[in-house]
Amino acid sequence: MERELTELKKRLATVSDLQRASAVLNWDQQTYMPPRGATARAEQLATLDKLAHELFTADGIGALLNDLQDDAAKLWYDSDEASLIRVTARDYEKAKRVPPALIEEISRTSSLALEVWTKARADSDFKAFQPYLEKILDLEIQLANCLGYEERIYDALLDQYEPEMTTAQVQAIFDDLKKELVPFVRAIAQRVDRVDGDCLHREYDEQKQWDFGIEVIRRLGFDFEGGRQDKSVHPFTTGFGLGDTRITTRVNRNYLPSMLFGTVHECGHALYDMGYRPELDRTPIEGGASSGAHESQSRLWENVVGRSRSFWKHWFPRLREVFPTSLADQDAESFYRAVNKVQPSLIRVEADEVTYSLHIMLRFEIENGLVERKLSVADVPAAWNAKMKEYLGIVPPNDALGCLQDIHWSNGYIGYFATYSLGSMFAVQLWDRAVRDVPTLPAQIEHGEFGDLLNWLRANVHTHGRKFTLDELSRRVTGEPLQPQSYIRYLKQKYGEIYGV
């Protein structure tokens, strides 16, 4: 077994290196690459992604996995060896169904689409992006048919981001959330004047915002010897192996939360990527368990911690030192309430916790309609606006603030959005478990101490890398399956207290 396992790891390391090289080029495209470099970059990415796919799906890896199956069955399920073989075999079986030429074309098209989306968003011109989205949709449907599914075509795409979860399972969770959230949002709307969020829309120097964000995430545990932050049109996190994790953010001079919570959100992703064990590096079990697991980390730090009363009791005095004029009439309590103001909004990444999942449901339903050919790409803006009206009671004045706001479709990430809500739910389950294990966590946060929380996450979540599915991880860490009840209870307790409902 040892010889075969060593050879398998050697081959997988080569695949990992190619994938990381692709990630470097993608990061550069979204941060520093000049626009005219898009065509050449698309070809470079297509070549690397095709090569990585061909090497991973080679018969040699399949033969090694086959030789290791009997030995793997005798190993402890949680062991590195058993997990590597199990997860790699699952990935291999799926990837083997997909022609390299399709991977190449998806990579090329999404790289070109990114540049078109960036300009279309700036110009609020959906028609400019429409042909690229139509091609991406066609390619993703081809991909889904190659991967295979039992019930709904969306299952195949969702499985790429949330392994072993189905569309029906997500729909059932969303139905439970919707049943609780819609009347809760309406009840809060009757008391909207209890919270004043005007202070968030004043003028805040962009460099000072940036510096404050750096100060915060450094304290949270972001290692600037092993990572960096840059600006991009849409915040994201990527990594090129242990010791090199990149995050990006964006800064709005007249809306403080855009940078502040975007930076903390991406920091949460980065802390996960910085936390898996070195033994897992350059293998398919490095990184996060799933997209939902990854989002649990970003949503936990951004919301459960970053929008907590304890957090702002510590950080508000420092923030007011940085912006003495803009925050002269605020204190820690009024600012805490401001950053938790519940109000239907146009932009998903700036939405409050209560209405956030309604943004996700909208995207989930539109994506299902697209891949099932029940909705045409040309009709996306109208469908988007209709669902915004139905769920949030507001209609975007233009497509830049509507269906063009997210980067995901230009990247070909159809099937991803649901994981934001799954991550929000899991974040609360993790927090509840962490506080049971370390009851002093809220008090520590109030004193600006975040090490024990990070260490708990490292020991219970980060260390496992990608060994387990989200549900497996939830059962191991929290003792229960992934469920929405804790999240609903958290929202009602927190916002019920703020709004008196």
PyMOL commands that set and color helices and strands:
alter all, ss='L'
color gray80, all
select helices_A, chain A and resi 2-31+35-56+59-73+80-95+100-123+126-147+153-161+167-189+192-194+198-201+206-220+256-273+278-280+291-305+309-322+332-338+348-350+353-371+377-392+418-437+441-446+451-460+462-464+470-478+485-499
alter helices_A, ss='H'
color red, helices_A
select strands_A, chain A and resi 227-231+237-239+245-249
alter strands_A, ss='S'
color yellow, strands_A
deselect
rebuild
show_as cartoon
